[in-house]
């Protein structure tokens, strides 16, 4: 039961990170295809800053929920790569979200098998 609670919390955390804590400029600016410097000025950060900040936001949520920094590093890398693929239009939003959920399942499986018998 503990692992299901963890999974549910990770899904909630993912929704918070992807929708509540991702403002419009971040959502658009994390893609290298969108040039927002005309709209926001030359000092507006490059796309890779936005994408990295978004991935690290998700890593922070994973740390808060699991206390596991290995999971957080995996979350940073996987979230960055999956969102990059979506921004490049190699995958759609459905594949993007399934990819993120696969990593949540991986964390839960590792957590489950690390529980004492």
Secondary structure, 3 states (H helix, E strand, C coil): CHHHHHHHHHHHHHHHHHHHCCCHHHHHHCCCCCCCHHHHCCCCCCHHHHHHHHHHHHHHHHHHHHCCHHHHHHHHHHHHHHHHHHHCCCCCHHHHHHHHHHHHHHHHHHHHHHCCC
